[in-house]
Amino acid sequence: MKFVEVGGSRMSAIGLGTWQFGSREWGYGNEYAERDAIEIVHRALEVGITTFDTAEIYAFGRSERILGRALEGRRDEAFLATKIFPAFPIGAVVLQRARGSIRRLGVSNVDLYQIHQPNPVVPLSSTMAGFGQLLDEGVIKHAGVSNYALARWQAADAALGRAVLSNQVRFNLVDRRAEKELLPWAQAHERVIIAYSPLAQGLLSGRYDAGHRPSGMVRTNSPAFLPENLALAEPLIEAVRKVAAGHGATPSQVALAWLIRRPHVVVIPGASSVAQVEANAAAADLELSDEEDAALCRASDDFHPRGVREVWPQLARERFEGVAERLRGRGSRGRPAGPQSAAS
Ligand SMILES: NC(=O)c1ccc[n+]([C@@H]2O[C@H](COP(=O)([O-])OP(=O)(O)OC[C@H]3O[C@@H](n4cnc5c(N)ncnc54)[C@H](OP(=O)(O)O)[C@@H]3O)[C@@H](O)[C@H]2O)c1
């Protein structure tokens, strides 16, 4: 395992994201939430993963509970991060919500407490007053933000009066906006970029194409997984596959290795199985060359998916058809119509 050391803490460069734990929108089911998720965390610890990320909003607290249960007795082995959902995050609310997360996780403190998204209405000074108190009380070890532009991250720093350690943002071979300002600033100022959706929600695994799309609301509602965009992604996925083949690795491992080659980057891929978490951890041992990195960047530059505004009619139509399908199913179960019902 590789580690990123900043602000007196040590995070495994490959972490584990736990949005999937208990979240209906991923569609992994109850057995996953009750059994597989626990096994995934245990195996993650065994293969050297120490960075675990959750949020109060994931499955409305269930993800925190599952992660807390899985880490029982092993809290000290983890760099534990959670997030406040910023509905009216004034100081007093921050304190109350942090205590809720701590309770659900079953711990006395977390290593990193992050604001999930900017709240443009509540002043940062008020939010950060809450974070400051949590730091003083030792309830949290570090403050972090998520989905913040650079100027806002710096403003949070100034409002807190100490370092806001990290910014958790979407960063992968499909979306490299973090490279422009956020990453250079993090590298120059002892901060961390926590890359979420490092596999572009599984797109970069190469398992999906226009004829084989994932299920679950997260991805059926995502423009990235529409057939047209999946087809456009083929050359990028092919480039990732080519590099992977040269190392006897998988496309997912290449996608993760490409990210953690960049100093001060930690990735937090989610996992639907124990095998995935094992493979993701092993990506820490994969050394890409500068040439391979450049080839991946070129393929990424050449990928221009169609944006939400262009594809929303298609998404809306699919959603409408899905709802109509469900209603038709419900109708036939509820009404004694047709030959089958008449016979039974
Ligand atoms: N701060 C924020 O706003 C924010 C937003 C999104 C996510 N996050 C965090 O970031 C974490 C990761 O992001 P994400 O879940 O959106 O996307 P991701 O990590 O890019 O994709 C996760 C999915 O990729 C597939 N996968 C994982 N490992 C694989 C492997 N080795 N081989 C093949 N497929 C593999 C799995 O889906 P299948 O097996 O079903 O294909 C898995 O559920 C989340 O759990 C959450 O903690 C934060």
The ligand as a MOL file (V3000), in Angstrom:
LIG
                    3D

  0  0  0     0  0            999 V3000
M  V30 BEGIN CTAB
M  V30 COUNTS 48 52 0 0 0
M  V30 BEGIN ATOM
M  V30 1 N -18.3560 13.9050 -1.9440 0
M  V30 2 C -19.2170 13.5900 -2.8750 0
M  V30 3 O -20.0230 14.4180 -3.3420 0
M  V30 4 C -19.2130 12.1750 -3.3950 0
M  V30 5 C -19.9110 11.8580 -4.5650 0
M  V30 6 C -19.8580 10.5270 -5.0280 0
M  V30 7 C -19.1160 9.5670 -4.3340 0
M  V30 8 N -18.4690 9.9270 -3.1840 0 CHG=1
M  V30 9 C -17.6700 8.9090 -2.4270 0
M  V30 10 O -16.7710 8.2730 -3.3090 0
M  V30 11 C -16.9430 6.8550 -3.2820 0
M  V30 12 C -16.6310 6.2810 -4.6350 0
M  V30 13 O -17.3650 6.9170 -5.6830 0
M  V30 14 P -18.5140 6.1750 -6.4920 0
M  V30 15 O -19.0270 5.0690 -5.6900 0
M  V30 16 O -19.4160 7.2440 -6.9810 0 CHG=-1
M  V30 17 O -17.7810 5.6250 -7.8050 0
M  V30 18 P -16.5550 4.6470 -8.1050 0
M  V30 19 O -15.7850 4.3810 -6.8890 0
M  V30 20 O -15.8580 5.2280 -9.2620 0
M  V30 21 O -17.3000 3.3300 -8.6060 0
M  V30 22 C -17.7200 2.3520 -7.7110 0
M  V30 23 C -18.2890 1.1720 -8.4800 0
M  V30 24 O -17.3340 0.6980 -9.4450 0
M  V30 25 C -17.3930 -0.7210 -9.5230 0
M  V30 26 N -16.0560 -1.2430 -9.1220 0
M  V30 27 C -15.3550 -0.9690 -8.0080 0
M  V30 28 N -14.1930 -1.6180 -7.9810 0
M  V30 29 C -14.1400 -2.3370 -9.1230 0
M  V30 30 C -13.1850 -3.2420 -9.6690 0
M  V30 31 N -12.0390 -3.5190 -9.0490 0
M  V30 32 N -13.4630 -3.8080 -10.8780 0
M  V30 33 C -14.6230 -3.5290 -11.5410 0
M  V30 34 N -15.5650 -2.6830 -11.0590 0
M  V30 35 C -15.3120 -2.1060 -9.8600 0
M  V30 36 C -18.4830 -1.1730 -8.5530 0
M  V30 37 O -19.7340 -1.2290 -9.2540 0
M  V30 38 P -20.2700 -2.5490 -10.0560 0
M  V30 39 O -19.5140 -3.7350 -9.5980 0
M  V30 40 O -21.7300 -2.6080 -9.7020 0
M  V30 41 O -20.0770 -2.1800 -11.4970 0
M  V30 42 C -18.5410 -0.0230 -7.5660 0
M  V30 43 O -19.7660 0.1180 -6.9060 0
M  V30 44 C -18.3800 6.6610 -2.7870 0
M  V30 45 O -18.5890 5.3920 -2.1980 0
M  V30 46 C -18.4880 7.7870 -1.7820 0
M  V30 47 O -17.8780 7.3940 -0.5490 0
M  V30 48 C -18.4940 11.2010 -2.7340 0
M  V30 END ATOM
M  V30 BEGIN BOND
M  V30 1 1 1 2
M  V30 2 2 2 3
M  V30 3 1 2 4
M  V30 4 1 4 5
M  V30 5 2 4 48
M  V30 6 2 5 6
M  V30 7 1 6 7
M  V30 8 2 7 8
M  V30 9 1 8 9
M  V30 10 1 8 48
M  V30 11 1 9 10
M  V30 12 1 9 46
M  V30 13 1 10 11
M  V30 14 1 11 12
M  V30 15 1 11 44
M  V30 16 1 12 13
M  V30 17 1 13 14
M  V30 18 2 14 15
M  V30 19 1 14 16
M  V30 20 1 14 17
M  V30 21 1 17 18
M  V30 22 2 18 19
M  V30 23 1 18 20
M  V30 24 1 18 21
M  V30 25 1 21 22
M  V30 26 1 22 23
M  V30 27 1 23 24
M  V30 28 1 23 42
M  V30 29 1 24 25
M  V30 30 1 25 26
M  V30 31 1 25 36
M  V30 32 1 26 27
M  V30 33 1 26 35
M  V30 34 2 27 28
M  V30 35 1 28 29
M  V30 36 1 29 30
M  V30 37 2 29 35
M  V30 38 1 30 31
M  V30 39 2 30 32
M  V30 40 1 32 33
M  V30 41 2 33 34
M  V30 42 1 34 35
M  V30 43 1 36 37
M  V30 44 1 36 42
M  V30 45 1 37 38
M  V30 46 2 38 39
M  V30 47 1 38 40
M  V30 48 1 38 41
M  V30 49 1 42 43
M  V30 50 1 44 45
M  V30 51 1 44 46
M  V30 52 1 46 47
M  V30 END BOND
M  V30 END CTAB
M  END
